[in-house]
Amino acid sequence: MEKRGVRAPSISDVFAVPRAVWRARRALDRGDLGGARELVGPLLETYGGVTFIRKLAAEVLYASADPLSAASFFEQVAKKRPDDRAVVVGLVASYAALDRAGDARRSAARLPEDVDVRLALAWAELVAKGGDPARGEAIVAALASDGELQRSRERIGMHRALAAIVAARQSDNGALRGRLREAEGELRRLRAPDRAFLAYLCGIALRTEAVEEARTMFGLAIEASPDSVGAALARRERARLS
């Protein structure tokens, strides 16, 4: 999915573009990552200079396992919308997926109190290269009492998996198993791409002390949504176990 020459708009675009954007957004929300990419590709080719098209493309690229391209588009959009919540969350998550904790930290400074920004930053600090695990642990602890966390099953699941990673770092096997049971309890309630990402995080929590369990969890992530960012990250981590 790349931007090419931009043609002149026509009157038909008044109806066609909103419809295509709606369909792409709907496909993304359903977890139909291939369908979302197919719909966003022509939009980006024709209207690549339009900010909201770039934002949608960034979200689709991240979800479908291209965090490098996603980060590039998010950075472009951030120049015009520096406080756009979805853009900041996307930047932090993209850099976390790219193993670039420093860039994730820089991006998170735009909206440091947002619950999803904090979750993504905790992931970066705990897992990505250059992360500050102590800072990640502090974020996870502080989020436990954040009322916004309870508004989303995805947030709850991610927080429980991050708490499991913290427990693993502290060699607290009882807490690790407890947090993993809680996180795994959310798996069946989530969309396939979210299940894949949560299973990837659970695998991270297991990779030091229970390698075969981690390998199994990474396999579950890949099976849940093969084209998702969670599956791509799971493949990367599973290869590192070999």
C-alpha positions as CSV (number, residue, x, y, z in Angstrom):
1,M,0.0,0.0,0.0
2,E,1.9,3.1,-1.2
3,K,1.0,6.6,-2.2
4,R,1.3,7.4,-5.9
5,G,0.3,10.3,-8.1
6,V,-2.9,12.1,-6.9
7,R,-5.6,12.6,-9.5
8,A,-7.9,15.6,-9.6
9,P,-11.1,15.1,-7.5
10,S,-14.4,14.7,-9.2
11,I,-18.0,15.3,-8.1
12,S,-18.5,11.6,-7.7
13,D,-16.0,11.6,-4.9
14,V,-18.4,13.5,-2.7
15,F,-20.3,10.2,-2.3
16,A,-17.7,7.6,-3.1
17,V,-15.0,8.6,-0.7
18,P,-17.1,8.6,2.5
19,R,-18.6,5.3,1.5
20,A,-15.2,3.7,0.9
21,V,-13.8,5.1,4.2
22,W,-16.8,3.7,6.1
23,R,-16.4,0.3,4.5
24,A,-12.7,0.3,5.3
25,R,-13.3,1.3,8.9
26,R,-16.0,-1.3,9.2
27,A,-13.7,-4.0,7.8
28,L,-11.0,-2.9,10.3
29,D,-13.4,-3.0,13.2
30,R,-14.6,-6.5,12.2
31,G,-11.0,-7.7,12.1
32,D,-11.1,-8.2,8.3
33,L,-7.6,-6.9,7.8
34,G,-7.2,-8.0,4.2
35,G,-10.5,-6.3,3.2
36,A,-9.4,-3.1,5.0
37,R,-6.1,-3.0,3.1
38,E,-7.9,-3.6,-0.2
39,L,-10.2,-0.7,0.5
40,V,-7.6,1.7,1.8
41,G,-5.1,1.1,-1.0
42,P,-7.1,2.9,-3.7
43,L,-8.0,5.7,-1.3
44,L,-4.4,6.2,-0.5
45,E,-3.3,6.1,-4.1
46,T,-5.9,8.8,-5.1
47,Y,-6.1,10.9,-1.9
48,G,-2.8,10.3,-0.3
49,G,-2.3,13.9,0.6
50,V,-5.5,14.1,2.7
51,T,-4.8,13.8,6.4
52,F,-7.7,11.6,7.4
53,I,-6.9,9.2,4.6
54,R,-3.4,8.9,5.9
55,K,-4.6,8.4,9.4
56,L,-6.9,5.6,8.3
57,A,-4.1,4.0,6.3
58,A,-1.8,4.2,9.3
59,E,-4.4,2.4,11.5
60,V,-4.9,-0.3,8.8
61,L,-1.2,-0.8,8.3
62,Y,-0.4,-1.1,12.0
63,A,-3.3,-3.6,12.5
64,S,-2.2,-5.7,9.5
65,A,1.5,-6.1,10.6
66,D,3.3,-3.2,9.0
67,P,4.2,-1.0,12.0
68,L,7.1,0.6,10.1
69,S,4.9,2.1,7.4
70,A,2.2,2.8,10.0
71,A,4.7,4.9,12.1
72,S,5.7,6.9,9.0
73,F,2.0,7.8,8.3
74,F,1.2,8.5,11.9
75,E,4.2,10.8,12.1
76,Q,2.9,12.7,9.0
77,V,-0.5,13.0,10.5
78,A,0.9,14.1,13.9
79,K,2.4,17.2,12.3
80,K,-1.1,18.4,11.6
81,R,-2.9,16.8,14.5
82,P,-0.4,16.6,17.3
83,D,-3.0,15.9,20.0
84,D,-5.1,13.4,18.0
85,R,-5.6,10.6,20.5
86,A,-5.7,7.8,18.0
87,V,-2.6,9.0,16.3
88,V,-0.6,9.2,19.5
89,V,-1.7,5.7,20.6
90,G,-0.8,4.5,17.1
91,L,2.6,6.0,17.3
92,V,3.4,4.6,20.7
93,A,2.1,1.1,19.6
94,S,4.0,1.2,16.3
95,Y,7.3,2.0,17.9
96,A,6.7,-0.6,20.6
97,A,6.1,-3.2,17.9
98,L,9.3,-2.0,16.2
99,D,11.4,-2.5,19.4
100,R,12.0,1.2,19.7
101,A,11.2,2.1,23.2
102,G,12.8,5.6,23.0
103,D,10.6,6.6,20.1
104,A,7.5,5.2,21.9
105,R,8.4,7.2,25.0
106,R,8.9,10.4,23.0
107,S,5.5,9.9,21.3
108,A,3.7,9.1,24.6
109,A,4.8,12.5,25.9
110,R,2.2,14.1,23.7
111,L,-0.7,12.6,25.8
112,P,0.9,11.1,28.9
113,E,-2.3,10.7,30.9
114,D,-4.3,8.8,28.3
115,V,-5.1,5.3,29.4
116,D,-4.4,3.7,26.0
117,V,-1.2,5.7,25.5
118,R,0.0,4.5,29.0
119,L,-0.9,0.8,28.2
120,A,1.1,1.0,24.9
121,L,4.0,2.8,26.7
122,A,4.1,0.1,29.4
123,W,4.3,-2.5,26.7
124,A,7.3,-0.6,25.2
125,E,9.1,-0.1,28.5
126,L,8.7,-3.8,29.5
127,V,9.3,-5.5,26.2
128,A,11.0,-3.3,23.6
129,K,14.7,-2.7,23.3
130,G,15.9,0.3,25.2
131,G,12.9,0.1,27.5
132,D,12.9,1.0,31.2
133,P,11.3,-2.0,32.9
134,A,11.0,-0.2,36.3
135,R,9.0,2.5,34.6
136,G,6.9,0.0,32.8
137,E,6.1,-1.8,36.1
138,A,5.1,1.6,37.7
139,I,2.7,2.3,34.8
140,V,1.1,-1.1,35.1
141,A,0.7,-0.6,38.9
142,A,-0.8,2.8,38.5
143,L,-3.2,1.7,35.8
144,A,-4.8,-0.9,38.1
145,S,-6.8,1.8,39.8
146,D,-7.7,3.7,36.6
147,G,-11.4,3.7,36.0
148,E,-11.0,4.1,32.3
149,L,-9.4,0.6,32.2
150,Q,-12.7,-1.0,32.9
151,R,-14.4,0.5,29.9
152,S,-12.9,-1.9,27.4
153,R,-12.3,-5.7,27.4
154,E,-9.2,-5.1,25.2
155,R,-7.8,-2.7,27.9
156,I,-8.5,-5.2,30.7
157,G,-6.9,-8.1,28.8
158,M,-3.8,-6.1,27.9
159,H,-3.4,-4.8,31.4
160,R,-3.6,-8.4,32.8
161,A,-1.1,-9.6,30.3
162,L,1.3,-6.7,31.2
163,A,0.8,-7.5,34.9
164,A,1.8,-11.1,34.1
165,I,5.0,-9.8,32.4
166,V,5.7,-7.8,35.5
167,A,5.2,-10.8,37.7
168,A,7.6,-12.9,35.5
169,R,10.2,-10.2,35.8
170,Q,9.9,-10.3,39.6
171,S,10.1,-14.1,39.6
172,D,6.7,-14.3,41.3
173,N,5.3,-17.5,39.8
174,G,2.1,-17.4,41.8
175,A,1.2,-13.9,40.5
176,L,2.3,-14.8,37.0
177,R,-0.1,-17.7,36.8
178,G,-2.9,-15.8,38.4
179,R,-2.5,-12.9,35.9
180,L,-2.2,-15.3,33.0
181,R,-5.4,-17.0,34.0
182,E,-7.2,-13.7,34.1
183,A,-5.7,-12.6,30.7
184,E,-6.6,-15.9,29.1
185,G,-10.1,-15.6,30.4
186,E,-10.5,-12.5,28.1
187,L,-9.2,-14.2,25.0
188,R,-12.5,-15.8,23.8
189,R,-14.3,-12.5,24.3
190,L,-12.2,-10.5,21.9
191,R,-12.0,-10.1,18.1
192,A,-9.5,-12.3,16.4
193,P,-6.8,-9.6,15.9
194,D,-7.1,-8.6,19.6
195,R,-6.9,-12.3,20.7
196,A,-3.7,-12.6,18.7
197,F,-2.2,-9.6,20.3
198,L,-3.2,-10.7,23.8
199,A,-1.8,-14.2,23.2
200,Y,1.5,-12.7,22.1
201,L,1.7,-10.7,25.3
202,C,0.9,-13.8,27.3
203,G,3.7,-15.6,25.4
204,I,6.1,-12.8,26.4
205,A,5.3,-13.4,30.1
206,L,6.1,-17.1,29.7
207,R,9.2,-17.0,27.5
208,T,11.8,-17.0,30.3
209,E,10.5,-19.7,32.7
210,A,8.2,-21.7,30.5
211,V,9.6,-21.8,27.0
212,E,7.3,-24.5,25.6
213,E,4.2,-22.8,27.0
214,A,5.4,-19.6,25.4
215,R,5.8,-21.3,22.1
216,T,2.3,-22.7,22.4
217,M,0.9,-19.3,23.2
218,F,2.7,-17.7,20.3
219,G,1.2,-20.4,18.1
220,L,-2.3,-19.5,19.4
221,A,-1.6,-15.9,18.4
222,I,-0.6,-16.8,14.9
223,E,-3.6,-19.1,14.5
224,A,-6.1,-16.5,15.8
225,S,-5.3,-13.9,13.2
226,P,-2.4,-14.8,10.9
227,D,-2.2,-11.4,9.1
228,S,-2.4,-9.3,12.3
229,V,0.3,-7.4,14.1
230,G,-0.1,-9.7,17.1
231,A,0.6,-12.7,14.9
232,A,3.6,-11.0,13.3
233,L,5.1,-10.2,16.7
234,A,4.4,-13.8,17.9
235,R,6.3,-15.2,14.9
236,R,9.2,-12.9,15.7
237,E,9.3,-14.0,19.3
238,R,8.8,-17.7,18.5
239,A,11.8,-17.5,16.2
240,R,13.9,-16.0,19.0
241,L,13.1,-19.0,21.1
242,S,14.6,-21.4,18.6
